[in-house]
Amino acid sequence: MPLVHGTELFAAARKGHYAIGAFNTNNLEWTRAILAGAQEKNVPVLIQTSMGAAKYMGGYELCKGLIEATVKAMDITVPVIIHLDHGNYEAAKEAIAAGYNSVMFDGHDLPFEENLAKTKEIVKLAHAKGISVEAEVGSIGGEEDGIIGEGELADVEEAKTVAATGVDYLAAGMGNIHGQYPANWKGLNFERLQELADAVDVPLVLHGGSGIPQEQVEKAISMGVAKLNINTECQLAFAKATREYIEAGKDQEGKGFDPRKLLKPGTDAIQATVEEIIGWMGTKPVKLVPEEI
Ligand SMILES: [Zn+2]
């Protein structure tokens, strides 16, 4: 089973100035499409569930089991990391207990000292099982599963303090936003990104990767971003392909209403999106596969 923890992979990515994609899954089709895209490109992939997606799917154990069984059924050979995206304290503990390979503890809405204390606790719990941890400093703009960020820039001193807890990767506000970017968006703040990259050695995470112009993402990757989160782009691709199928009346031709046919164009569109993004992130095929779980 190619399930792995994230630490070594992402450290290599930061050192090598490339990024690894972290794609959100919502169901079986999403899971298959993400895994197929990574396998096609022969690169490691991080497949993540938000708290909302995990609740929708039936909980962390179900998500872990579904992804693990799908990896096996599809004969996936690239390294796969099952990750919790934007977990609160309870969710992070649950995902650790369920056997995720990596968890994000998002304490950005807590007072800094409390965020720090809880990050330390999650790091201790996770590392005791070899599980990687992502923490967040500075909120990230937009809304994701009810967690709303205002898009501030991460404080460099806070980033240093959080990185010192031993987290394996660090999400930092750098002008990025979750969801679709408004027309008046100012772009990524490269000055702050440089300060953060100079201050901490841990791989940085760019959230809200969907919709940032490719050249800005490439520049951010060259500066220290090693994990790129993609969610909205896959959702839009799925919705567009599904809408086209139905608007073309294909669900009314023969057995076009069969969910296996109805969901196929959308699933294929997710895979194409995953492959396209992996292509321009420069993800390296893994030569040295970390110890398998
Ligand atoms: Zn995010």
Boltz pocket constraint, residues with backbone or C-beta under 6 A from the ligand:
constraints:
  - pocket:
      binder: B
      contacts: [[A, 86], [A, 140], [A, 144], [A, 178], [A, 207], [A, 208], [A, 229]]
      max_distance: 6.0
